[in-house]
Amino acid sequence: MSDTTWAAPASSRKATKGRHLSDHGHYLAACVVYALVTGRSPLDPLLWYPPDFEPSVVVFLQQIAADTVLTVPSAWNIVQH
């Protein structure tokens, strides 16, 4: 992973005025819920994602969710069998 910080486009930030998640934020939240509910990594090329998302952004968001939830599953009360 590079040292580049990803941020929502300025037009997206203006439209939401900091009160709502961007589309990328919603997708990240969905990936976190997927990992919590299934106990599996959301890093899966077969998982649905919005067609207007760049594939590299999808993998980036899936990786954040996987790292957040699955690095220390006990912190989330996930029991892995």
Secondary structure, DSSP 8 states (H G I E B T S, - for coil): --S------HHHHHHHTTSS--HHHHHHHHHHHHHHHH-S-S--TTS---TTS-HHHHHHHHHHHHHHHHSSGGGGT----
